[in-house]
Amino acid sequence: MTPQQIELVRRSWRRFAPPAPAVAIAFYERLFELNPSCRSLFAATDLAHQGCRLMRMLHEIVGLLDQPEALVGEVVRLGTRHAVYGVRDSDYGSVGAALLWTLEQELGPAFDDETRAAWAEAYLLVAWVMRRAIGRATGEFPVVLGEVLGHGVKRAVPPLEP
């Protein structure tokens, strides 16, 4: 990510944070709408509590965007945990789309094209590292690590050798 993209993400996060618990619930409702199979991952979960955890995790990630080594270490741990929870490679596109939708709903006009692109890049980075961690944990490596994150934002990253 460029320094300008990091600044856009951080500036918009400051306007967004601290989000109301209803924001996280809206994120999960949108996720379940986009990918109903994800609902089973949260069957025994209090979504309000999970939403607080999600927002804390996003806050940490936003704070580490300019510290690649620390960011990768944190996100690898996150990806490894998500492998245990049953998250699949195919779930990442809908999570990214739900995240961008949630930010757009909350930030309104402040979530312009440039800010959307910066958040998409941040999510692609985090998702790629998490997917690699899941691949290492499960031994299953996707053929192409790509995302479709709404509004035609698409990016594919070739897989690394295991």
Secondary structure as UniProt FT lines:
FT   HELIX           3..16
FT   HELIX           21..34
FT   HELIX           36..42
FT   TURN            43..44
FT   HELIX           47..64
FT   TURN            65..66
FT   HELIX           68..85
FT   HELIX           89..91
FT   HELIX           92..107
FT   HELIX           108..110
FT   HELIX           113..138
FT   STRAND          145..148
FT   TURN            151..152
FT   STRAND          154..157
//
